[in-house]
Structure formats: structure tokens, C-alpha cells
Amino acid sequence: MHRVFLSVLLISLLASCSSQPIKRKDGTTTARPWSLAGLAKRDIDDVVELHQKEAIASLKLLTEKLYRRNPAEMGKSGNTDLQAAVDRIFNPINHWHLSPQRQLDWSASINNAFREDFVGDRIHSLMTGVLTMVMSSYNHKTEVYMLDSMDAQKLYNSARNIEIVAWRLSNTKRANSELLLLTNGIGPDGVQNLSFEREFGKLIATQDLIARVVEDKTNRSIRFGVFNAASLVLLPI
């Protein structure tokens, strides 16, 4: 993430250095003193898009890891291999403005994945719901041109919903006390593998950070309420 941001910063610096100011007839010019604050304001839309891409990359990685830990789920949706299962969820992003997936009831899709009587592909239901929820927090945009169209509250709520999903994955069990979906586990060396927890933490931090940025730039405050990750109620987006 830091490398990407530095690349954007460098490109912007070069662009600002290479553009020649215009000299007006009255002797004034269009030249403006360079400042980091001015750069951030001009490139804030790019920053939002970069965070969105980071969030989607984390969701893809989590989807792959879930299928590897729970391979039986893949066959429930008719997928023959891991890549096909992941592509089925994420390919619609390439034409999201036309995709029926953006109309999905993401809350119901997430909740279905944690119902013991659900017979479909739990991972597909869960991650399709989470992806649609995250895209909804960006107002279903894949390119941002006006920062004012972003809503910091939606981005903040999406981070809290991801916390709820992470908690439910680690705690929702069948009647026989077995987890519905496996995530973190113990390796052959007896050391606990917390890779799921780390990736969820990264995803939550990504959404929280961009929520704060949008809050600051739009002067629309986030409403912070009492939150409990163990709650079964997902926050509205």
C-alpha cells in the first residue's frame, strides 16, 4: 500500500514540475506554490480508489483462503476449481455498473451463510454479500471523480460489518459444536495460524482509514455508537 501511494505521489510531483505556468497579459501567471496539502486535495479521489482496490484484494485473498480451508463448499455451486469459484464472485467488478450483483440483498446473503440449514455454497453466499456490501460503501463506484459523493458513515459501517463477519466465522457452530466454516487453525508444529485474523484486520483498517479521510475532506462527521461485534445485526450501508 505504501509503495502504491509513493508511486502516485512521485507521478504527481513530476507532473507538477513538468507543467509550465501560463503568463497572462497583465503580467500575472497561473503558477502556484506547491504544497503537500494541495496535492492531497487534487489526488484524494485516487486515494479513495486505491483503498477500494486494497479492500477488494483482501476480499479475494480471504475468499481463496476460505475455499482452501473448506473445499467441499466449492462443489455446491458447481465450480470445478478454485479460480473459477473466485472469478464467479469477483468478475462482475469489471462491469459493476451493469452487474445484477449490485442489486443483491447483501445482508441476507451474509446471514444465509451462517444458517445451519443452508444447503448452498456458504463461501459464495458470504463473500458475494461482503463484496456487495463493500462496493455499496463506495456508492457502487469503481472510479471516483467527486469526493463529495462518498459517505464516510457508509465506509465506517462497512468496517464494523466486516468485524461482525470475522467474529461470526470464528464462533458460529453447528448443533454438534463444529464450526460452520473453518478459518484459523493449528499448524503441524502446534503454532496457531492467524492469517485469517490478520487479513480481516487489514481489511477493517483499510475501510476505517478511508472513512476518516472522507470524513475530514467532506466535513461530514461519522456517528459513533455502541458497537458489539458479536451482534447479529449488520449496520446499514
C-alpha positions in Angstrom: 0.0 0.0 0.0 2.8 2.4 0.9 4.6 1.7 -2.3 1.5 2.4 -4.3 0.9 5.7 -2.6 4.5 6.8 -3.0 4.2 6.0 -6.7 1.1 8.2 -7.0 2.9 10.9 -5.1 6.0 10.7 -7.4 3.9 10.8 -10.6 2.0 13.8 -9.3 5.3 15.6 -8.4 6.7 15.0 -11.8 3.5 16.2 -13.4 3.5 19.4 -11.4 7.2 20.1 -12.2 6.8 19.5 -16.0 3.7 21.7 -16.5 4.6 25.3 -17.5 2.7 28.1 -15.9 0.8 30.5 -18.2 1.8 34.1 -18.2 -1.2 36.5 -18.6 -1.2 39.8 -20.4 -1.3 41.7 -17.1 1.9 40.0 -16.1 0.4 37.6 -13.6 0.9 33.8 -14.0 -1.0 30.7 -13.2 1.9 29.4 -11.2 1.0 28.3 -7.6 3.4 27.4 -4.8 3.5 23.6 -4.4 2.3 22.1 -1.2 1.6 18.6 0.0 -1.9 19.7 1.2 -2.7 20.9 -2.3 -1.5 17.7 -3.8 -3.7 15.7 -1.4 -6.7 17.7 -2.4 -6.2 17.1 -6.1 -5.4 13.4 -5.7 -7.9 12.5 -3.0 -10.1 10.7 -5.5 -7.2 8.5 -6.4 -6.6 7.7 -2.8 -10.2 6.6 -2.4 -9.8 4.3 -5.4 -6.6 2.9 -4.1 -8.2 2.0 -0.8 -11.1 0.3 -2.7 -8.6 -1.8 -4.7 -6.8 -2.8 -1.5 -10.2 -3.8 0.1 -11.1 -5.9 -3.0 -7.7 -7.5 -3.0 -8.1 -8.5 0.7 -11.6 -9.9 -0.1 -10.2 -12.0 -2.9 -7.4 -13.4 -0.7 -9.9 -14.2 2.0 -12.1 -16.0 -0.5 -9.3 -18.1 -1.7 -8.2 -19.0 1.8 -11.8 -19.9 2.8 -12.2 -22.2 -0.2 -8.8 -23.9 0.6 -9.9 -24.5 4.2 -13.4 -25.6 3.2 -13.0 -27.3 -0.2 -16.4 -29.1 0.0 -18.2 -25.7 -0.4 -16.8 -25.2 -3.9 -18.7 -28.1 -5.4 -22.0 -26.9 -4.0 -22.1 -24.1 -6.6 -20.9 -26.2 -9.5 -17.3 -24.9 -9.6 -14.6 -27.2 -10.8 -11.6 -25.4 -9.4 -10.6 -22.6 -7.0 -10.0 -19.9 -9.7 -13.5 -20.5 -11.2 -15.1 -20.2 -7.8 -13.3 -16.9 -7.0 -13.9 -15.5 -10.5 -17.6 -16.1 -10.2 -17.7 -13.8 -7.3 -15.3 -11.1 -8.4 -15.6 -10.9 -12.2 -18.7 -8.7 -12.0 -16.5 -5.9 -10.7 -15.2 -5.4 -14.3 -18.7 -4.2 -15.3 -20.1 -3.4 -11.9 -22.4 -0.6 -13.1 -24.2 -3.2 -15.3 -24.0 -6.2 -13.0 -27.1 -7.6 -11.3 -24.9 -8.4 -8.3 -25.0 -4.7 -7.2 -28.7 -5.2 -6.5 -28.1 -8.1 -4.2 -29.5 -8.1 -0.7 -26.1 -8.3 0.8 -27.3 -8.6 4.4 -29.5 -11.6 3.6 -26.6 -13.2 1.6 -24.2 -12.8 4.5 -26.8 -14.1 7.0 -27.6 -17.2 4.9 -24.0 -18.3 5.0 -24.3 -18.7 8.8 -27.6 -20.6 8.8 -27.1 -24.3 9.7 -29.9 -25.3 7.3 -28.3 -23.5 4.3 -27.5 -26.1 1.7 -25.7 -23.9 -0.9 -22.1 -22.8 -1.1 -21.6 -20.9 2.1 -18.4 -19.2 0.9 -20.1 -17.9 -2.3 -23.0 -16.6 -0.3 -20.8 -15.0 2.3 -18.2 -13.3 0.1 -20.7 -12.2 -2.6 -22.6 -10.5 0.2 -19.5 -8.9 1.8 -18.2 -7.7 -1.6 -21.5 -6.2 -2.5 -21.6 -4.5 1.0 -18.1 -3.1 0.5 -19.0 -1.8 -3.0 -22.1 -0.3 -1.6 -20.0 1.6 0.9 -18.3 3.2 -2.1 -21.7 4.0 -3.6 -21.1 1.2 -6.2 -18.5 3.4 -7.9 -15.3 1.9 -9.4 -14.0 5.4 -10.4 -14.3 8.4 -8.1 -14.5 11.9 -9.6 -16.2 13.8 -6.9 -15.2 13.1 -3.3 -18.4 14.7 -2.1 -20.3 11.6 -3.4 -18.5 9.5 -0.8 -20.2 8.9 2.5 -17.8 8.4 5.5 -20.6 6.8 7.6 -21.1 4.1 5.0 -17.4 3.3 4.9 -17.2 3.2 8.7 -20.3 1.0 8.9 -18.8 -1.4 6.4 -15.7 -1.8 8.6 -17.9 -2.7 11.6 -19.9 -5.2 9.5 -16.6 -6.8 8.5 -15.8 -7.2 12.2 -19.1 -8.9 12.7 -18.4 -11.3 9.8 -15.0 -12.1 11.2 -16.5 -12.8 14.7 -19.2 -15.0 13.3 -16.8 -17.0 11.2 -14.8 -17.8 14.4 -17.8 -18.5 16.6 -20.8 -19.8 14.6 -21.2 -23.5 15.1 -23.4 -26.4 14.2 -25.5 -28.3 16.8 -22.6 -30.7 17.2 -20.3 -27.8 18.1 -18.3 -27.9 14.8 -17.7 -24.6 13.1 -19.8 -23.9 10.0 -16.7 -22.7 8.2 -13.0 -23.2 9.1 -10.6 -20.3 9.3 -7.7 -20.1 11.7 -6.2 -23.4 12.7 -3.2 -25.1 14.4 -0.3 -26.0 12.2 1.7 -29.3 12.3 4.2 -27.5 14.6 1.4 -26.7 17.1 1.6 -23.0 16.3 -1.8 -21.3 15.7 -2.2 -19.9 12.2 -3.8 -16.5 12.5 -3.6 -15.5 8.8 -7.4 -15.0 8.5 -7.4 -12.7 11.5 -4.5 -10.7 10.1 -6.2 -10.3 6.7 -9.5 -9.3 8.2 -7.7 -6.8 10.4 -6.0 -5.3 7.3 -9.4 -5.1 5.5 -11.0 -3.4 8.5 -8.1 -0.9 8.8 -8.4 -0.1 5.1 -12.1 0.8 5.4 -11.6 2.7 8.7 -8.8 4.7 7.3 -10.6 5.8 4.1 -13.7 6.6 6.3 -11.6 9.0 8.3 -10.1 10.6 5.2 -13.5 11.1 3.6 -14.9 12.5 6.9 -12.1 15.0 7.1 -12.3 16.1 3.5 -16.1 16.4 3.3 -16.7 17.8 6.8 -19.4 15.3 7.5 -18.9 13.6 10.8 -19.2 9.9 11.5 -21.7 8.9 14.1 -20.0 6.5 16.6 -22.4 4.4 18.5 -22.1 1.4 20.9 -20.8 -1.5 18.9 -20.6 -5.2 19.6 -19.0 -7.5 17.1 -21.0 -10.4 18.5 -24.2 -8.7 17.4 -26.2 -10.5 14.7 -27.4 -7.2 13.3 -25.4 -5.8 10.4 -25.2 -2.0 10.1 -27.0 -0.3 7.2 -25.0 1.0 4.3 
